Every structure is written in structure tokens, then in C-alpha cells.
Amino acid sequence: MKNTLGKVAYYLKGIEQLPNFRAIPIKISCDGKTYEENIYLFVILNGSSAGGFKLAPDSTADDEMLNLIAIKQCNLVELFNLFLKMLKGEHLENSNVIYLKSREFRIECNENIETDIDGEVGPNFPLDVRISSKKIKIFTP
């Protein structure tokens, strides 16, 4: 659907999932710190954007850092306002957003929840995500 509809596919999929939308308890560990929160969703990216959205505007694909953005449990009005801020790239300072940069993350969840990698079924929790420096050689003219 995303190949046909582009960004609109993300909005439609989000609306479709609203009846199932609930916060999940997760534990995020990185750089010797642990964060425990009930969150609606999280994304880990290597760069500034995902799905056409500028989620981590201060990042680049070659900074050797991963960016984790998580949306904390909040009321529907706060959530709606947060998504509007995300569309404008003004979400990182919001109190309902966790924004972390690290070379490595461990994410744990005690619930049996399916993860997702770009629309495909991902691995089970716990997730260990890390940067692997200089693993792909790219040749350009």
C-alpha cells in the first residue's frame, strides 16, 4: 500500500489500528541508563527520517548513532496534538516523547507483542539493536 499511496498509506494504516491502540510497558536500556515507560509506539532509525517524516532532524545516516523515538502513553488530545507537531517536525521537545541517541539499544517487553520492521514482521522481544560500523561498501561514480 505504501508504494501505491505514499505517505497517505501511513495515515490510513494508523486510522485502521486506532481500535487496537493501547500502551505497552517497555524497558529501554542504553549507555548505562534504563527508561521504563508505557508507550504507544517506538521507532529506531539510523538517520533523520522514516516514512517520509523528519523524525530526528539533527541526525545523519553516517553519524554512527541510532535514534530512538518513543511516544509515551497520554490522553487522546495530547496524542493528536503530538502527531500534528510531528508533521511539522516540532515533536522532540514534547514531554510525551522519549528521544535517545546511542550506538546500541536493548528494548524489553514482558508482553507477547509482534514487532515490525518497515511493515514486515520483526523479531521477538527483547530487541538488541546496534550500529555495525563500515559493514557495507558503497561505490559511487
N, C-alpha and C positions, 0 to 999 in steps of 0.2 A: 504494500500500500504506500510506503514512503517513497518508492521510486516513481509511482504514478502521481501522487498528490503533494509530494514535498512536505513542507512544514505543516500543512493542514492535516496530514496523517497523524502527527503527534497530538494535535488538539482533539481530533476525533477519537483516538485511542484513549486519551485521558478522560474524555467525557464518558466513553463506554465503561471505563473502570470505576467511575465515581461510586456506584453502589457497593463495591468491594473495598473502598478506600478506608484503611484503618492504620493506625500507627503500630509499628513493631518495635520491641525493645532490642537495641543493639549495643554492642560494646566495640568501640574503635580504639585501637592501640597504635601509637606511632611516637617515635622519638622519646621514649621513656614515659609518655603520658597516656592516660586512659580516659576516654569520654564515654559515659553511659547515658543514653537518651532514648526516649520513644520518638521514632521518626516515621515520616510518611514514605520517604524515598531518599536514596543517595546515589551519587554518580562519582566515579573516579575517572579522571581523564588526564591525558598527557598532552597538554596544550590549552588553548583558550576557549575552544568551542566544541559543542556536541549538538547534533540535531539541528544545526543552523542557528543555535543560540550561543551568544557570547557569555559563557558561564564563568570563566576565570580570565578576565581581560588582561590581567597582569602577567600571564604565563605564556610560554612558548614551548613548542614541541622539543626544542633542543636544550632546555634549561636543566635537564636531568632531574626534574621534580615531577611528582604526581600531584594532582589537585583533587581533593575530596570535598564535595559539596553535599550536605545533608539538610533536609527540611525537617525541622522539629515539629512535633505534634502541637497544633494550635487550633483555634476556632476557625470556622469557615470564612468569616470576614477577613481575618488576618491572612489566611491562606490565599484567598482571592487577591488581596492587595499585594501579597508577596509575588504571586505569579505575574501580576501587572508590572511590578518592579523588575522581575526577571526579563520580561520582554524589552525593557529599556536598559538593561544591564546595570541596574541600581540595587541589586539584591544582597551583595556581600556584606553590607553593614547592618542588615536586618537582624534583630535579636532572635528570630526563628530560623536562622541559617547558621550551620556549622561550616566553616571554611578552613581547611587544613592543607598545608603543603608539606610533603615529605617524600623521601625516596622509597618508603615502604609503609604499608598499612596492613594491619590484621583486623578483620571485622568478624565479630562473633554474634550469633543469634541463636537462642535456645529453641526457637520455633522452627518447624519444618516448612520453610518458605523457599520457593523456587527463585533463583537469581536469574538475571537477564543480561546478556551481552549483545548489545545492538539489535534487540528484537529476537534473539535466539536464546534457548535455554542455556543457562550458565552453570557453574559448579555449585556444589552444596557448601553451606557454611561449615566451618569457618573459612573465610577467604584470606589468603595471603597474597597481596599484590605488591610487586616491587619493580623498580626500574632495572633493566638489564642494559647497561651502557654498551654502546657500539656493537650491538649484535646483528644489525642489518646493514649491509653495504649498499649504498645507493650511488649509481653513476649517472651523472647528468652531462649533457653536451656543453 
